[in-house]
Amino acid sequence: MVMYTIIISLFFAANIGASGTAASMGAAYGSGAVKSKYLAVSLAAIFAFLGANIGSFEVVKTISEGIVPESIINLPLTAIILTSACLTLFIANVVGIPLSTSEVTVGSIVGVGIVYGVIHWYMLFIIIMTWMIIPVLALVLSYTLNHYTTAHEKKWLIKHPTTMKKFLIVLVIFSGCYEAFSAGMNNVANAIGPLMNLDMMNVTTAVFWGSIFMALGALTMGFRVLETTGKKITSLSLLQGSIVSITSGTLILTASIFGIPVPLTQTTTLGIIGIQSKKIGLEIRHQPVIRKIIKVWILSPLYSLLLSYCLIQIFVLKQNTEWILCMVILWMIWYYKKINRP
């Protein structure tokens, strides 16, 4: 059980690196500022590793003891938390739905808290409110910055074409590295945070190995995510790509300092929507992509919560509820396929 728990934790870290970290260099790669995909994922891996080892400790603390009391977490429950989060993320990846690892991890931990009737509701409320506020802030800030800077971008390029082009290339590469650094700060905790109550290793060692596997995940499995993200944002200029990365990176970094796990995927996506929106108003909620994000936003932590709840009932409390687990998994697959249709 100990070895399984460590393996699933490191596997989770690798998947986090592949899905979230590599995407941070999408703007730089898609715009041609970084022409080599190997260089792009290498930069993402390096800066995610640095971010995790420099600034992830507050988020690790929140994941390990901020949502449920650390006294109730034992080895089987840790294994169930990680398995539930991994399974939710894996099913979504197979269907093609981008998920927030923070949301599925928190959902899994809340599932444990519901079974045992012990949840730190105040911290959970803060986390959920942050999930709602941070992506919306990314949308508004990206829209505002784009509105006030893009109008001058063409003028700058006309007046100083060579100098300005070099500056924008450096800026978009820097902003991608900055976003990868922020992602490392926030996301590694999802994989190694649940281990902290088991006294298997100290937090520094756990963060180091978690960040190693997160970097390896970016280097080995991040190319497809990089290609997809790069193609999706090729319509953005170098300056616009930088605005998205700097806005998202700053918001995620700020949340990490306060120990709050936040949804990187939704934050970046709404930042891109803010860039592409001609105006922000109530009508934006009717856009198909916004409705899809909101559905995933709500259901992802709910699915991981239900999975952890069912797994505890089956493997810890020895209840015959396997059929409920199967129904939850089938419901998840069906619904993800439904909302992923064009």
Secondary structure as GFF3:
##gff-version 3
##sequence-region A 1 342
A	DSSP	alpha_helix	2	16	.	.	.	ID=ss1
A	DSSP	pi_helix	17	21	.	.	.	ID=ss2
A	DSSP	three_ten_helix	22	25	.	.	.	ID=ss3
A	DSSP	alpha_helix	26	30	.	.	.	ID=ss4
A	DSSP	alpha_helix	37	55	.	.	.	ID=ss5
A	DSSP	alpha_helix	57	61	.	.	.	ID=ss6
A	DSSP	pi_helix	62	66	.	.	.	ID=ss7
A	DSSP	three_ten_helix	70	72	.	.	.	ID=ss8
A	DSSP	alpha_helix	75	95	.	.	.	ID=ss9
A	DSSP	alpha_helix	101	116	.	.	.	ID=ss10
A	DSSP	alpha_helix	121	159	.	.	.	ID=ss11
A	DSSP	alpha_helix	161	192	.	.	.	ID=ss12
A	DSSP	three_ten_helix	193	198	.	.	.	ID=ss13
A	DSSP	alpha_helix	203	221	.	.	.	ID=ss14
A	DSSP	alpha_helix	223	232	.	.	.	ID=ss15
A	DSSP	alpha_helix	238	257	.	.	.	ID=ss16
A	DSSP	alpha_helix	264	276	.	.	.	ID=ss17
A	DSSP	three_ten_helix	282	286	.	.	.	ID=ss18
A	DSSP	alpha_helix	288	315	.	.	.	ID=ss19
A	DSSP	alpha_helix	322	339	.	.	.	ID=ss20
###
